[in-house]
């Protein structure tokens, strides 16, 4: 049997929600091991004062739990 832990991460991108998701997963995989599932839970856009858009994607990541 296996146990998995779930955390929320948020990625950002100036180009798309997909790129924001990719950034979140790529960055998290640098310190988390055995990533299993990524579920998008929220997407939004921040509009800057100059009209620039910042896409944000919130993801729940599950990874295999390894007791310390």
HUZI-V473966 format. One line per field, one symbol per residue. phi: phi as a letter, one per 30 degrees, with the letter a starting at -180 (. if undefined). burial: + if it has 24 or more other ideal C-beta (glycine too) atoms within 12 Angstrom, else -. Layout:
phi: ???
burial: ???
//
This chain:
phi: .bbbcbbcbbcbadcaddddddddddddddbcchdcbbcdcababccdedidcbdbbcbcccbddbdd
burial: ------+-+++++---+--++-+++--+---+--+--+-+-------------++++-+++-+-----
//
